[in-house]
Amino acid sequence: MSQDLRDPVAPPGGASLPAPPPAPTAGALPLVPGAPTPRQRNGAAFPTPGAVRDEAAAVVAMRSERMFRVFGSYIRLTLPRQFRAVRLSGTMPAAIPRDRPVVVFSNHPSWWDPLLFMLLADRCFRGRPGFGPMDAAALERYGVFKRLGIFGIDLNSAAGARRFLRVSRAVLAHQGGAGGRAMLWVTAEGAFTDPRQRPLRLRPGIGHLAALSSEILMLPMAIEYVFWNESRPEILVRFGEPIPGGTAGEGRAPRPSDWTARLEGALEATMDRLAQDARARDPARFTRLLGGRSGVGGIYDLYRAAGARLRGERFRRSHEAED
């Protein structure tokens, strides 16, 4: 049976969870004084329903769309200085309903992945508020990311896994913005991994997330950073087909481990298709989402420019025919 994330739902085991938090007011601060204190269960702290709502509401409230736009402008200036281009293999997935939350889960080849997420959120899913987890210790060093929808989790503890599911679920229940319901962006491998690594292994939390509700759409995305014919690398991405979460088609609810295996297969297939296009080294197979700098620069490009002028030709920095 389909579950609506906007209504109270029960996870496996029968433990009820609270309804999603109300829409936060702008500028709200996390966990105001007087918020409910955690309960104790088997000696471990467990948040009360009120604390869960406040915790999730704090993450949603901290995100500033204005700040995201400003940071998006910074990304559009920064990436072209470091990369030749950002290119999309294949096409964007068709018919992603605006009224359904989306989880984009990807491989994790580089430090640049979160910035790439923000660029794609702005270019391909404008108007949908984006959120994503990050190692809590690292987030403390980059506190501004909290204003961009990033929330901290402990990557190596059961408490961190529980917080990931709690906050993710509340984020996906958020009503969203002008472009549709909220999105969650996740580097599902959980650690930097070469895109050729096989078999692909995802953190189990992604399977638990997919099992939450059939309202969720799970969207695989493959990423590669490659050098072709220029001095700067290319960023290549490819989306797979969206997968409805929750129950299977026959009405049986798959286990989270079943979901993890299915998502591993979907992402691995998407990565394999991207690898085929990457090996072809043909820009015509891609749609360019953002252009960057071409040529080598310095004395070498001055020499090439002088030669072009002597021949009466237009100087082209790029070695690629597309320019």
N, C-alpha and C positions, 0 to 999 in steps of 0.2 A: 504494500500500500504506500502511496506517495506521502511523504511528510513535508510539511511546509515549515521552513526555517523560521518563519515569523510567528509561529505558534509554539507553545511548549511541546517538546518531544521527549521521548524516553530513549536513552542509549541502550546498548546491549547490557543485560544484567538487571534492567528494570529500575535503575536509579533515575529519578526524575530530575530534569534540569529546569532552571527558571526560564521564563520568557525573555526574549531579547530586550535590551535596555531601550528606553525611550530615546527619541532623537535628541542629541546633546545640544546645548547652547554654545554659541561661538565663544571661544576663549576659556571654556571650562577647564579646571585643573583636576589632575587625577586624585582619586581617593581623598575626599575632603575629610577634615577632622570629624570624628563621631561616626565614621563608617563602621559597619558591623565587624567584629573581630573574628578571626578564623575559629572554626570548630576543631576539635581534636578527634581523630579517628584512628584507632590502633596506634596512638602515640604520635601520629603525624598531623601536621596542620592541614585542615581542609577548609576552603573558603565557604562562608555561608552564602545562601542565594543572593543576599543583598550585596555582599562583597564581590561576587561574580559579576553582578550587573554593574557595579561601580568600576570594577577592573576593566571590563569590556567597554563601558561607556567612556572611560578615560582615554583608551586607545583611539576610539572614533573621534572624540572631542579634540584630541591633540592634533589631529590632522588638519592642516590648513590648505585649502584649495589655492589660495593666493600664493602661499609659500611654494606649493608644488609647481605653479606656473613659473614663478621666478627661478626655481631650481631647474625647471625644464629648459628655460632659456640658457642657463649656464651649461647644461648638458649639450644642447645644440651647438654651442660655441666650442666646447671642450673636445667632444668626440671627433669633429673634423680635423682638429690639430694633431690627433694621435692616430687616426685611422684613415684609410683611403676611402671607405664607404661603408654604410650599413645596408645590407642587401637581403631581400626577402626571396627565398626559394619557394616555388609553387605560388599558391594564392592564399588570401585570407579565408578562414573558414566561413562558409555561407550560413546565413540564418541563425545567428546567435541571438535569441530573444532578449530584448532589453529588460524584461521583467524577471530574468533568472540570474542568480549569482554565478560567477565563473571563477574557477581555480585554474590558473596557468601554472603547470608544473614542468620544470625544465631540468636538463643536465646542468652541471656546474663546472665549466672549464676554466673560469677566470675571475679575478678580482673585479673585472668590469661588469659582471653580470647584473648587479643591482642597478647600476646606472643605465644599462641597456633596458632593463625592465621599465624604468621610468620614461625613457624615450619612447618605447613601444606603447606604453599606456597612454602617452600623450598623442602619439601619431596615429595609432590604430584603434584605440578605445577611448577617445576623448569624451569627457563628461562622466565616465564611470570612475568613482573614487577607488583608488588602488591602495592596497595594504600588503604588508609582507613581514615575515619573521626575520630576526637577525640575532646572532649570538649576543646575549645580554651584556657581557663584558665589553665586546667591541662597540655596542651601541652607546655605552657610556662615554666612549671616546669620540663618538660622532653624534652628539646629542641632537643636533639639528634634524637628523633623520626622523626623530619622533614626530616632527611637524609635517613630515612627508608621508605618514602612514606606516612607519616601521615600528614594530614592537619587539621587545627583547624577550628571549627565552634562553633557558639553560639547555644546551644541546646534549648534555650527557647525564641527565637525571630524569627520573620518572615524573618529578614535579614539573620539570620543564615541558615534558610531553603533554601532561595534563593542561598546563597553561596554554600551550599551543592550540589544543583542541578547543578550549573554552573561548579564547579570544578569537580564533578563526571562525568559530560558529557564530559568535556575535557580529563579527565583521560581515559575514555573508548574509546575516539577517538584516543588515542595514539597508535602508530603502534606496540608497544610492543618490545619484545626481541626475543632471539633465540628460546624460547619455545612457542611463540605465542603472541596474543594480550594481552593488560593489563587486570588486574583483580582489582575489588573493593571488599573489605571485610568490612562488616557492621554488627554490633550488632544491629539488627533491632528493638529490644524492647526499646532501648534507655536508659534503666536503669537496674540495677541489679534486676533480677527476678528469683524466684525459678522455676526450670524446671517443677514442677507439677502444676504450676498456670494455671487454665483454667477459662474462655476461653483465648486463646492467643491473645494479642493485640500488634500490631506493629505500629511504628510511621508512619504517613501518607506519609512522604517523600519517603519511599520505593516504594509505589504505583506510585508516580509521576516519580520515576526513571525507573520503569518497563515500563511505558507508553511512554518513550522517543523514542524507536526504536525497531523494530522486529529483529534487528541485535544482540541485547543484549540477553544473556542467564542468567536467574535468577536461581541460584543454592542454594536450602535450605540446611542448615547444622545444626544438633542438637548436643548439647554439654551437658555432665554431668560430675560431679566430685563425685566419690563414694568411699566408703571404702568397701573392700571385706575382704580378709583373711590376709592382711598384715598391718603393722603399718603405711604405707603410702598409700594415696588414689590413685585411678586410674583416668585417664582422658579418657573418652569415647566419640567418635564422630561418626556421621553417616551422609552421604550425601543422599539427595533425588534425584529425577530425575530433570534434567535441564528443565526450562520452557522458551520458547522464549517470549520475551517481545513485546511491540508494539501492533499491531492490533490483534484482535481475528481471528480465522480461517475463519469466514464468511466475513471478510473484515471490520467489524464494529470496530471502535476504542473504547475499554472500557474506562470508566472514571477511574482516579487514585484511587478513592475509591473502584471501582470494583476490581482493581488490588490488592489493599491492602488486601481485603477480600480473594481473591484467594491465595495470598502468605501466609496469616495467616493459611489457611487450609492446604497448602502444608507443611509448617514448623511444624505445630502441628502434622500432620500425621507422619512426620519424627521423631519428638521427641517421639511420642508414640511407634514407632517401636524400637527406641533406649532404651526406658524405659523397654520394654519387655526383651531385651537382658541383660540390667543391672541387673534386678531382678533375672535373672537366675544365675548370679555370675559364669558364665562358660567361662574361657578364650578361649576355643575352638571355641566359636561363633565369635571371633574377630581376626583380623589381628593386630599383635603388630607392631606399627610404630616406637616406641622408648622404650627401656627398662630402668628401674630404679633400685633403691636399694631395696633389699629384707631383710627380717628378722627384728628383733627388735633392735639389736645392744647391746653394753655394756656388762654387766655381764651376762645377760640372754643368749646371743649368745655365749659367752665364755663357759658357762656351757653346752650348747647344743653341741658345737664343741668338748669339752672334752669327753662327753658321746659318740659321734660318733667315736672318735678315739679308745676309750676303746672297742667298739663293732666291730672295724675293718671296719667301714663304712665310706663312703665319706660324709663329712658334707655339707648339703645344707641349705643355709640361708632361702630360700623361702619355704613357706608352700604350694605353688602351684605345681602341678604335671608337668606343662609345663617346669619347670626348672630341 
